[in-house]
Amino acid sequence: MRWTPRTYLRLFLLGGGLLLLGSGLLGGELFEILIGSAGAVLGGIGLVAEWRDVSD
């Protein structure tokens, strides 16, 4: 996998999304859960797509 600025953005989305999701789950904040889930899903999908693109 090539490490580009887009890769770092996807890692940031995944990591930050998981942290926000965890914070929302612990605090019971629905908005944090939704935003964290969206960030984690987008980051994860982006990383998987990038990984699959390079492996082909």
N, C-alpha and C positions, 0 to 999 in steps of 0.2 A: 504494500500500500504506500502510495506517495503521500508525504505529509505536506499538505497545502494549508493555506489559511482557512479554507472551507472545512478541512478535516478538524482543525482546532475549534471552529465554531460549532461543529456537530458534537464534539466531545464536551464543549461547554454546555450545550443544550441538554445533552444526556445527563451529565453530572449535576448541573444546576436544577434540572427538572426533577431528578431523584431526590435531591436535598429539599426542594420546595414541597414535593409530594410527601416526604417523611415529616416535615414540619407541619404541613396541613393535617396529616393523619393524627399526629400527636396532639395538636391544638384544636382539632375539630373544625377547622376553617375550610368550608367548601370551595371558596374561590382559590385558595392556595392549592388544594387538591386538584382542581381542574386545570389550572395553569401549569402546575408541576407535571401532571400527566401528559398534557399536550407537548410540553418541552421535551420530556423524556421520550415520548413516542416519535416525535419528529427527529430528534437527535439519533435515536436508535435506528430508525428506518434509513436515515441518511448514511450512517456508518455501514450498515449492512449492504446498502446499494453500492456504496463506494468500494467495499471489500469485494463484492461479487463482480463488479466491473473490472477490477484489477486482476482477479483470478481467471477471467475468461481469456 
